[in-house]
Amino acid sequence: MITVVTAPTMRAVTLEEARQQLRLDAHDEDMLLAIHLDAAQAELERLADLRLCPQTLAMTLDAWPDEITVPVRPVTIAAITYTATGGATVTLPEADYVVRARHGFMRIRPAVGTSWPALGPDGLITITLSAGFAEGHPDLAIARAAILVKTASLFENREGATCLAFDTLVNQLAARWV
């Protein structure tokens, strides 16, 4: 399970950028535009398994698998903690695990010559993740274009309509991470 520890402090596309895309001068529909921006970003993140804006996530597990796959991207591992047999929360040293990107996702395994430590009876593993793109990343530019296209489609077609340009950009973005 993945939860948000520190939410993003911004959107991938600002309200002003969306207003310019739609050539809107007035601010009377900003609330509706903001809702469409949030919906477009959420849909893109869900479809492409991405987190666009910097944020902190926590992934929890109740057992050590052979290999841990982090199901969102891009991420870096900030820390791995677990409940030890004595009940204390322990931080796993970085030297005890290896992180590799494979098929676009981060995968975590015990380092060579080590194994995962024993968990307490109600042991819990928490992997703290730093997620999101750095400003200027080329994939963020594609994501921003997709959000603008989808937001414009939602705004102009309020009854709902498919947006092939958005679908194409999302597929292009997802393919770059395979």
PyMOL commands that place a pseudoatom at each C-alpha (Angstrom):
pseudoatom trace, name=CA, resn=MET, resi=1, chain=A, elem=C, hetatm=0, pos=[0.000, 0.000, 0.000]
pseudoatom trace, name=CA, resn=ILE, resi=2, chain=A, elem=C, hetatm=0, pos=[1.280, 3.468, -0.835]
pseudoatom trace, name=CA, resn=THR, resi=3, chain=A, elem=C, hetatm=0, pos=[0.241, 6.568, 1.082]
pseudoatom trace, name=CA, resn=VAL, resi=4, chain=A, elem=C, hetatm=0, pos=[1.150, 10.213, 0.675]
pseudoatom trace, name=CA, resn=VAL, resi=5, chain=A, elem=C, hetatm=0, pos=[3.281, 11.520, 3.547]
pseudoatom trace, name=CA, resn=THR, resi=6, chain=A, elem=C, hetatm=0, pos=[3.968, 14.974, 2.138]
pseudoatom trace, name=CA, resn=ALA, resi=7, chain=A, elem=C, hetatm=0, pos=[1.623, 16.063, -0.630]
pseudoatom trace, name=CA, resn=PRO, resi=8, chain=A, elem=C, hetatm=0, pos=[2.820, 18.044, -3.623]
pseudoatom trace, name=CA, resn=THR, resi=9, chain=A, elem=C, hetatm=0, pos=[2.755, 21.791, -3.055]
pseudoatom trace, name=CA, resn=MET, resi=10, chain=A, elem=C, hetatm=0, pos=[1.901, 22.583, -6.675]
pseudoatom trace, name=CA, resn=ARG, resi=11, chain=A, elem=C, hetatm=0, pos=[0.265, 21.245, -9.817]
pseudoatom trace, name=CA, resn=ALA, resi=12, chain=A, elem=C, hetatm=0, pos=[2.251, 20.135, -12.847]
pseudoatom trace, name=CA, resn=VAL, resi=13, chain=A, elem=C, hetatm=0, pos=[0.394, 22.809, -14.853]
pseudoatom trace, name=CA, resn=THR, resi=14, chain=A, elem=C, hetatm=0, pos=[-0.544, 26.129, -13.286]
pseudoatom trace, name=CA, resn=LEU, resi=15, chain=A, elem=C, hetatm=0, pos=[-3.943, 27.749, -13.548]
pseudoatom trace, name=CA, resn=GLU, resi=16, chain=A, elem=C, hetatm=0, pos=[-2.356, 30.604, -15.505]
pseudoatom trace, name=CA, resn=GLU, resi=17, chain=A, elem=C, hetatm=0, pos=[-0.839, 28.194, -18.048]
pseudoatom trace, name=CA, resn=ALA, resi=18, chain=A, elem=C, hetatm=0, pos=[-4.209, 26.532, -18.548]
pseudoatom trace, name=CA, resn=ARG, resi=19, chain=A, elem=C, hetatm=0, pos=[-5.889, 29.922, -18.867]
pseudoatom trace, name=CA, resn=GLN, resi=20, chain=A, elem=C, hetatm=0, pos=[-3.384, 30.863, -21.597]
pseudoatom trace, name=CA, resn=GLN, resi=21, chain=A, elem=C, hetatm=0, pos=[-3.924, 27.548, -23.405]
pseudoatom trace, name=CA, resn=LEU, resi=22, chain=A, elem=C, hetatm=0, pos=[-7.668, 28.225, -23.491]
pseudoatom trace, name=CA, resn=ARG, resi=23, chain=A, elem=C, hetatm=0, pos=[-7.209, 31.948, -24.220]
pseudoatom trace, name=CA, resn=LEU, resi=24, chain=A, elem=C, hetatm=0, pos=[-9.243, 32.931, -21.180]
pseudoatom trace, name=CA, resn=ASP, resi=25, chain=A, elem=C, hetatm=0, pos=[-8.856, 36.485, -19.891]
pseudoatom trace, name=CA, resn=ALA, resi=26, chain=A, elem=C, hetatm=0, pos=[-11.427, 36.369, -17.103]
pseudoatom trace, name=CA, resn=HIS, resi=27, chain=A, elem=C, hetatm=0, pos=[-11.014, 34.504, -13.834]
pseudoatom trace, name=CA, resn=ASP, resi=28, chain=A, elem=C, hetatm=0, pos=[-14.706, 33.692, -13.334]
pseudoatom trace, name=CA, resn=GLU, resi=29, chain=A, elem=C, hetatm=0, pos=[-14.261, 30.007, -14.303]
pseudoatom trace, name=CA, resn=ASP, resi=30, chain=A, elem=C, hetatm=0, pos=[-11.012, 29.392, -12.397]
pseudoatom trace, name=CA, resn=MET, resi=31, chain=A, elem=C, hetatm=0, pos=[-12.651, 26.946, -9.983]
pseudoatom trace, name=CA, resn=LEU, resi=32, chain=A, elem=C, hetatm=0, pos=[-13.942, 24.754, -12.823]
pseudoatom trace, name=CA, resn=LEU, resi=33, chain=A, elem=C, hetatm=0, pos=[-10.601, 25.032, -14.624]
pseudoatom trace, name=CA, resn=ALA, resi=34, chain=A, elem=C, hetatm=0, pos=[-8.752, 23.974, -11.446]
pseudoatom trace, name=CA, resn=ILE, resi=35, chain=A, elem=C, hetatm=0, pos=[-11.010, 20.932, -11.077]
pseudoatom trace, name=CA, resn=HIS, resi=36, chain=A, elem=C, hetatm=0, pos=[-10.282, 19.929, -14.671]
pseudoatom trace, name=CA, resn=LEU, resi=37, chain=A, elem=C, hetatm=0, pos=[-6.532, 20.423, -14.157]
pseudoatom trace, name=CA, resn=ASP, resi=38, chain=A, elem=C, hetatm=0, pos=[-6.572, 18.209, -11.076]
pseudoatom trace, name=CA, resn=ALA, resi=39, chain=A, elem=C, hetatm=0, pos=[-8.654, 15.555, -12.852]
pseudoatom trace, name=CA, resn=ALA, resi=40, chain=A, elem=C, hetatm=0, pos=[-6.370, 15.526, -15.902]
pseudoatom trace, name=CA, resn=GLN, resi=41, chain=A, elem=C, hetatm=0, pos=[-3.224, 15.244, -13.777]
pseudoatom trace, name=CA, resn=ALA, resi=42, chain=A, elem=C, hetatm=0, pos=[-4.728, 12.481, -11.621]
pseudoatom trace, name=CA, resn=GLU, resi=43, chain=A, elem=C, hetatm=0, pos=[-5.804, 10.516, -14.706]
pseudoatom trace, name=CA, resn=LEU, resi=44, chain=A, elem=C, hetatm=0, pos=[-2.371, 10.830, -16.310]
pseudoatom trace, name=CA, resn=GLU, resi=45, chain=A, elem=C, hetatm=0, pos=[-0.608, 9.773, -13.107]
pseudoatom trace, name=CA, resn=ARG, resi=46, chain=A, elem=C, hetatm=0, pos=[-2.910, 6.764, -12.737]
pseudoatom trace, name=CA, resn=LEU, resi=47, chain=A, elem=C, hetatm=0, pos=[-2.649, 5.627, -16.367]
pseudoatom trace, name=CA, resn=ALA, resi=48, chain=A, elem=C, hetatm=0, pos=[1.145, 5.986, -16.590]
pseudoatom trace, name=CA, resn=ASP, resi=49, chain=A, elem=C, hetatm=0, pos=[1.992, 4.987, -12.960]
pseudoatom trace, name=CA, resn=LEU, resi=50, chain=A, elem=C, hetatm=0, pos=[3.740, 8.347, -12.507]
pseudoatom trace, name=CA, resn=ARG, resi=51, chain=A, elem=C, hetatm=0, pos=[3.958, 11.003, -9.835]
pseudoatom trace, name=CA, resn=LEU, resi=52, chain=A, elem=C, hetatm=0, pos=[4.650, 14.294, -11.559]
pseudoatom trace, name=CA, resn=CYS, resi=53, chain=A, elem=C, hetatm=0, pos=[5.264, 16.768, -8.723]
pseudoatom trace, name=CA, resn=PRO, resi=54, chain=A, elem=C, hetatm=0, pos=[7.752, 16.341, -5.861]
pseudoatom trace, name=CA, resn=GLN, resi=55, chain=A, elem=C, hetatm=0, pos=[6.204, 14.546, -2.890]
pseudoatom trace, name=CA, resn=THR, resi=56, chain=A, elem=C, hetatm=0, pos=[7.027, 12.035, -0.171]
pseudoatom trace, name=CA, resn=LEU, resi=57, chain=A, elem=C, hetatm=0, pos=[5.321, 8.640, -0.186]
pseudoatom trace, name=CA, resn=ALA, resi=58, chain=A, elem=C, hetatm=0, pos=[5.352, 5.681, 2.179]
pseudoatom trace, name=CA, resn=MET, resi=59, chain=A, elem=C, hetatm=0, pos=[5.030, 2.127, 0.909]
pseudoatom trace, name=CA, resn=THR, resi=60, chain=A, elem=C, hetatm=0, pos=[4.130, -0.427, 3.593]
pseudoatom trace, name=CA, resn=LEU, resi=61, chain=A, elem=C, hetatm=0, pos=[4.560, -4.188, 3.490]
pseudoatom trace, name=CA, resn=ASP, resi=62, chain=A, elem=C, hetatm=0, pos=[3.871, -6.852, 6.106]
pseudoatom trace, name=CA, resn=ALA, resi=63, chain=A, elem=C, hetatm=0, pos=[6.523, -9.314, 4.873]
pseudoatom trace, name=CA, resn=TRP, resi=64, chain=A, elem=C, hetatm=0, pos=[9.783, -9.269, 2.934]
pseudoatom trace, name=CA, resn=PRO, resi=65, chain=A, elem=C, hetatm=0, pos=[9.323, -10.515, -0.640]
pseudoatom trace, name=CA, resn=ASP, resi=66, chain=A, elem=C, hetatm=0, pos=[12.356, -11.766, -2.573]
pseudoatom trace, name=CA, resn=GLU, resi=67, chain=A, elem=C, hetatm=0, pos=[12.297, -8.516, -4.506]
pseudoatom trace, name=CA, resn=ILE, resi=68, chain=A, elem=C, hetatm=0, pos=[10.302, -5.367, -3.753]
pseudoatom trace, name=CA, resn=THR, resi=69, chain=A, elem=C, hetatm=0, pos=[8.852, -3.560, -6.766]
pseudoatom trace, name=CA, resn=VAL, resi=70, chain=A, elem=C, hetatm=0, pos=[7.860, 0.063, -6.218]
pseudoatom trace, name=CA, resn=PRO, resi=71, chain=A, elem=C, hetatm=0, pos=[4.714, 0.518, -8.381]
pseudoatom trace, name=CA, resn=VAL, resi=72, chain=A, elem=C, hetatm=0, pos=[5.117, 4.264, -9.020]
pseudoatom trace, name=CA, resn=ARG, resi=73, chain=A, elem=C, hetatm=0, pos=[7.802, 6.256, -10.754]
pseudoatom trace, name=CA, resn=PRO, resi=74, chain=A, elem=C, hetatm=0, pos=[10.034, 8.216, -10.752]
pseudoatom trace, name=CA, resn=VAL, resi=75, chain=A, elem=C, hetatm=0, pos=[11.178, 7.588, -7.189]
pseudoatom trace, name=CA, resn=THR, resi=76, chain=A, elem=C, hetatm=0, pos=[14.276, 7.390, -5.063]
pseudoatom trace, name=CA, resn=ILE, resi=77, chain=A, elem=C, hetatm=0, pos=[14.463, 5.442, -1.837]
pseudoatom trace, name=CA, resn=ALA, resi=78, chain=A, elem=C, hetatm=0, pos=[14.815, 7.789, 1.129]
pseudoatom trace, name=CA, resn=ALA, resi=79, chain=A, elem=C, hetatm=0, pos=[14.768, 5.104, 3.852]
pseudoatom trace, name=CA, resn=ILE, resi=80, chain=A, elem=C, hetatm=0, pos=[13.641, 1.579, 4.658]
pseudoatom trace, name=CA, resn=THR, resi=81, chain=A, elem=C, hetatm=0, pos=[12.481, 0.917, 8.214]
pseudoatom trace, name=CA, resn=TYR, resi=82, chain=A, elem=C, hetatm=0, pos=[11.057, -2.230, 9.773]
pseudoatom trace, name=CA, resn=THR, resi=83, chain=A, elem=C, hetatm=0, pos=[9.743, -3.523, 13.083]
pseudoatom trace, name=CA, resn=ALA, resi=84, chain=A, elem=C, hetatm=0, pos=[12.402, -5.853, 14.500]
pseudoatom trace, name=CA, resn=THR, resi=85, chain=A, elem=C, hetatm=0, pos=[11.769, -8.933, 16.631]
pseudoatom trace, name=CA, resn=GLY, resi=86, chain=A, elem=C, hetatm=0, pos=[12.103, -6.879, 19.838]
pseudoatom trace, name=CA, resn=GLY, resi=87, chain=A, elem=C, hetatm=0, pos=[9.432, -4.439, 18.668]
pseudoatom trace, name=CA, resn=ALA, resi=88, chain=A, elem=C, hetatm=0, pos=[11.797, -1.552, 17.920]
pseudoatom trace, name=CA, resn=THR, resi=89, chain=A, elem=C, hetatm=0, pos=[11.651, 0.323, 14.625]
pseudoatom trace, name=CA, resn=VAL, resi=90, chain=A, elem=C, hetatm=0, pos=[14.986, -0.067, 12.863]
pseudoatom trace, name=CA, resn=THR, resi=91, chain=A, elem=C, hetatm=0, pos=[16.344, 1.684, 9.771]
pseudoatom trace, name=CA, resn=LEU, resi=92, chain=A, elem=C, hetatm=0, pos=[17.867, -0.751, 7.295]
pseudoatom trace, name=CA, resn=PRO, resi=93, chain=A, elem=C, hetatm=0, pos=[21.402, 0.396, 6.362]
pseudoatom trace, name=CA, resn=GLU, resi=94, chain=A, elem=C, hetatm=0, pos=[21.780, 1.330, 2.683]
pseudoatom trace, name=CA, resn=ALA, resi=95, chain=A, elem=C, hetatm=0, pos=[24.615, -1.186, 2.361]
pseudoatom trace, name=CA, resn=ASP, resi=96, chain=A, elem=C, hetatm=0, pos=[22.140, -4.009, 3.124]
pseudoatom trace, name=CA, resn=TYR, resi=97, chain=A, elem=C, hetatm=0, pos=[20.030, -3.516, -0.015]
pseudoatom trace, name=CA, resn=VAL, resi=98, chain=A, elem=C, hetatm=0, pos=[20.424, -2.787, -3.703]
pseudoatom trace, name=CA, resn=VAL, resi=99, chain=A, elem=C, hetatm=0, pos=[18.092, -0.574, -5.726]
pseudoatom trace, name=CA, resn=ARG, resi=100, chain=A, elem=C, hetatm=0, pos=[17.875, -0.968, -9.496]
pseudoatom trace, name=CA, resn=ALA, resi=101, chain=A, elem=C, hetatm=0, pos=[15.570, 0.375, -12.149]
pseudoatom trace, name=CA, resn=ARG, resi=102, chain=A, elem=C, hetatm=0, pos=[14.178, -2.415, -14.299]
pseudoatom trace, name=CA, resn=HIS, resi=103, chain=A, elem=C, hetatm=0, pos=[11.330, -2.102, -16.772]
pseudoatom trace, name=CA, resn=GLY, resi=104, chain=A, elem=C, hetatm=0, pos=[10.840, 1.466, -15.588]
pseudoatom trace, name=CA, resn=PHE, resi=105, chain=A, elem=C, hetatm=0, pos=[10.202, 0.583, -11.943]
pseudoatom trace, name=CA, resn=MET, resi=106, chain=A, elem=C, hetatm=0, pos=[12.550, 0.624, -8.959]
pseudoatom trace, name=CA, resn=ARG, resi=107, chain=A, elem=C, hetatm=0, pos=[13.283, -2.820, -7.570]
pseudoatom trace, name=CA, resn=ILE, resi=108, chain=A, elem=C, hetatm=0, pos=[14.853, -3.473, -4.183]
pseudoatom trace, name=CA, resn=ARG, resi=109, chain=A, elem=C, hetatm=0, pos=[16.714, -6.657, -3.233]
pseudoatom trace, name=CA, resn=PRO, resi=110, chain=A, elem=C, hetatm=0, pos=[19.003, -7.629, -0.384]
pseudoatom trace, name=CA, resn=ALA, resi=111, chain=A, elem=C, hetatm=0, pos=[22.661, -6.858, -1.120]
pseudoatom trace, name=CA, resn=VAL, resi=112, chain=A, elem=C, hetatm=0, pos=[24.897, -9.748, -2.120]
pseudoatom trace, name=CA, resn=GLY, resi=113, chain=A, elem=C, hetatm=0, pos=[25.738, -11.856, 0.908]
pseudoatom trace, name=CA, resn=THR, resi=114, chain=A, elem=C, hetatm=0, pos=[22.837, -10.483, 2.982]
pseudoatom trace, name=CA, resn=SER, resi=115, chain=A, elem=C, hetatm=0, pos=[19.205, -11.361, 3.499]
pseudoatom trace, name=CA, resn=TRP, resi=116, chain=A, elem=C, hetatm=0, pos=[16.224, -9.402, 4.728]
pseudoatom trace, name=CA, resn=PRO, resi=117, chain=A, elem=C, hetatm=0, pos=[16.196, -9.073, 8.540]
pseudoatom trace, name=CA, resn=ALA, resi=118, chain=A, elem=C, hetatm=0, pos=[13.686, -10.915, 10.717]
pseudoatom trace, name=CA, resn=LEU, resi=119, chain=A, elem=C, hetatm=0, pos=[10.464, -9.056, 11.471]
pseudoatom trace, name=CA, resn=GLY, resi=120, chain=A, elem=C, hetatm=0, pos=[8.676, -8.905, 14.801]
pseudoatom trace, name=CA, resn=PRO, resi=121, chain=A, elem=C, hetatm=0, pos=[5.340, -10.753, 15.258]
pseudoatom trace, name=CA, resn=ASP, resi=122, chain=A, elem=C, hetatm=0, pos=[3.366, -7.773, 13.979]
pseudoatom trace, name=CA, resn=GLY, resi=123, chain=A, elem=C, hetatm=0, pos=[6.264, -6.512, 11.914]
pseudoatom trace, name=CA, resn=LEU, resi=124, chain=A, elem=C, hetatm=0, pos=[5.809, -3.796, 9.381]
pseudoatom trace, name=CA, resn=ILE, resi=125, chain=A, elem=C, hetatm=0, pos=[8.145, -2.608, 6.641]
pseudoatom trace, name=CA, resn=THR, resi=126, chain=A, elem=C, hetatm=0, pos=[7.955, 1.041, 5.583]
pseudoatom trace, name=CA, resn=ILE, resi=127, chain=A, elem=C, hetatm=0, pos=[9.783, 2.310, 2.523]
pseudoatom trace, name=CA, resn=THR, resi=128, chain=A, elem=C, hetatm=0, pos=[9.922, 6.095, 2.384]
pseudoatom trace, name=CA, resn=LEU, resi=129, chain=A, elem=C, hetatm=0, pos=[10.059, 7.369, -1.186]
pseudoatom trace, name=CA, resn=SER, resi=130, chain=A, elem=C, hetatm=0, pos=[10.882, 10.711, -2.741]
pseudoatom trace, name=CA, resn=ALA, resi=131, chain=A, elem=C, hetatm=0, pos=[8.748, 10.880, -5.862]
pseudoatom trace, name=CA, resn=GLY, resi=132, chain=A, elem=C, hetatm=0, pos=[8.252, 13.264, -8.743]
pseudoatom trace, name=CA, resn=PHE, resi=133, chain=A, elem=C, hetatm=0, pos=[10.104, 14.805, -11.645]
pseudoatom trace, name=CA, resn=ALA, resi=134, chain=A, elem=C, hetatm=0, pos=[12.718, 17.511, -11.378]
pseudoatom trace, name=CA, resn=GLU, resi=135, chain=A, elem=C, hetatm=0, pos=[11.784, 20.728, -13.172]
pseudoatom trace, name=CA, resn=GLY, resi=136, chain=A, elem=C, hetatm=0, pos=[13.007, 20.602, -16.771]
pseudoatom trace, name=CA, resn=HIS, resi=137, chain=A, elem=C, hetatm=0, pos=[12.832, 16.808, -17.123]
pseudoatom trace, name=CA, resn=PRO, resi=138, chain=A, elem=C, hetatm=0, pos=[11.770, 15.962, -20.716]
pseudoatom trace, name=CA, resn=ASP, resi=139, chain=A, elem=C, hetatm=0, pos=[9.062, 13.561, -19.527]
pseudoatom trace, name=CA, resn=LEU, resi=140, chain=A, elem=C, hetatm=0, pos=[7.541, 16.322, -17.427]
pseudoatom trace, name=CA, resn=ALA, resi=141, chain=A, elem=C, hetatm=0, pos=[7.184, 18.403, -20.600]
pseudoatom trace, name=CA, resn=ILE, resi=142, chain=A, elem=C, hetatm=0, pos=[5.230, 15.584, -22.262]
pseudoatom trace, name=CA, resn=ALA, resi=143, chain=A, elem=C, hetatm=0, pos=[3.069, 15.189, -19.161]
pseudoatom trace, name=CA, resn=ARG, resi=144, chain=A, elem=C, hetatm=0, pos=[2.356, 18.916, -19.030]
pseudoatom trace, name=CA, resn=ALA, resi=145, chain=A, elem=C, hetatm=0, pos=[1.307, 18.898, -22.704]
pseudoatom trace, name=CA, resn=ALA, resi=146, chain=A, elem=C, hetatm=0, pos=[-1.023, 15.961, -22.045]
pseudoatom trace, name=CA, resn=ILE, resi=147, chain=A, elem=C, hetatm=0, pos=[-2.587, 17.726, -19.048]
pseudoatom trace, name=CA, resn=LEU, resi=148, chain=A, elem=C, hetatm=0, pos=[-3.156, 20.901, -21.060]
pseudoatom trace, name=CA, resn=VAL, resi=149, chain=A, elem=C, hetatm=0, pos=[-4.779, 18.954, -23.911]
pseudoatom trace, name=CA, resn=LYS, resi=150, chain=A, elem=C, hetatm=0, pos=[-7.037, 17.001, -21.539]
pseudoatom trace, name=CA, resn=THR, resi=151, chain=A, elem=C, hetatm=0, pos=[-7.962, 20.104, -19.527]
pseudoatom trace, name=CA, resn=ALA, resi=152, chain=A, elem=C, hetatm=0, pos=[-8.909, 21.955, -22.709]
pseudoatom trace, name=CA, resn=SER, resi=153, chain=A, elem=C, hetatm=0, pos=[-11.012, 19.001, -23.836]
pseudoatom trace, name=CA, resn=LEU, resi=154, chain=A, elem=C, hetatm=0, pos=[-12.789, 18.766, -20.480]
pseudoatom trace, name=CA, resn=PHE, resi=155, chain=A, elem=C, hetatm=0, pos=[-13.370, 22.508, -20.382]
pseudoatom trace, name=CA, resn=GLU, resi=156, chain=A, elem=C, hetatm=0, pos=[-14.662, 22.827, -23.945]
pseudoatom trace, name=CA, resn=ASN, resi=157, chain=A, elem=C, hetatm=0, pos=[-16.666, 19.570, -23.993]
pseudoatom trace, name=CA, resn=ARG, resi=158, chain=A, elem=C, hetatm=0, pos=[-18.385, 19.691, -20.641]
pseudoatom trace, name=CA, resn=GLU, resi=159, chain=A, elem=C, hetatm=0, pos=[-20.696, 16.803, -21.493]
pseudoatom trace, name=CA, resn=GLY, resi=160, chain=A, elem=C, hetatm=0, pos=[-17.650, 14.583, -21.815]
pseudoatom trace, name=CA, resn=ALA, resi=161, chain=A, elem=C, hetatm=0, pos=[-15.819, 13.408, -24.899]
pseudoatom trace, name=CA, resn=THR, resi=162, chain=A, elem=C, hetatm=0, pos=[-12.828, 11.245, -25.602]
pseudoatom trace, name=CA, resn=CYS, resi=163, chain=A, elem=C, hetatm=0, pos=[-9.542, 13.034, -26.059]
pseudoatom trace, name=CA, resn=LEU, resi=164, chain=A, elem=C, hetatm=0, pos=[-7.346, 11.096, -28.463]
pseudoatom trace, name=CA, resn=ALA, resi=165, chain=A, elem=C, hetatm=0, pos=[-4.455, 13.553, -28.181]
pseudoatom trace, name=CA, resn=PHE, resi=166, chain=A, elem=C, hetatm=0, pos=[-4.346, 12.970, -24.403]
pseudoatom trace, name=CA, resn=ASP, resi=167, chain=A, elem=C, hetatm=0, pos=[-4.450, 9.194, -24.848]
pseudoatom trace, name=CA, resn=THR, resi=168, chain=A, elem=C, hetatm=0, pos=[-1.619, 9.379, -27.379]
pseudoatom trace, name=CA, resn=LEU, resi=169, chain=A, elem=C, hetatm=0, pos=[0.567, 11.502, -25.107]
pseudoatom trace, name=CA, resn=VAL, resi=170, chain=A, elem=C, hetatm=0, pos=[-0.107, 9.261, -22.075]
pseudoatom trace, name=CA, resn=ASN, resi=171, chain=A, elem=C, hetatm=0, pos=[0.816, 6.165, -24.112]
pseudoatom trace, name=CA, resn=GLN, resi=172, chain=A, elem=C, hetatm=0, pos=[3.967, 7.897, -25.364]
pseudoatom trace, name=CA, resn=LEU, resi=173, chain=A, elem=C, hetatm=0, pos=[4.919, 8.840, -21.816]
pseudoatom trace, name=CA, resn=ALA, resi=174, chain=A, elem=C, hetatm=0, pos=[4.220, 5.363, -20.427]
pseudoatom trace, name=CA, resn=ALA, resi=175, chain=A, elem=C, hetatm=0, pos=[6.270, 3.769, -23.235]
pseudoatom trace, name=CA, resn=ARG, resi=176, chain=A, elem=C, hetatm=0, pos=[9.283, 5.900, -22.349]
pseudoatom trace, name=CA, resn=TRP, resi=177, chain=A, elem=C, hetatm=0, pos=[9.405, 4.149, -18.953]
pseudoatom trace, name=CA, resn=VAL, resi=178, chain=A, elem=C, hetatm=0, pos=[9.356, 0.565, -20.225]
for i in range(1, 178): cmd.bond("trace and resi %d" % i, "trace and resi %d" % (i + 1))
show_as sticks, trace
zoom trace
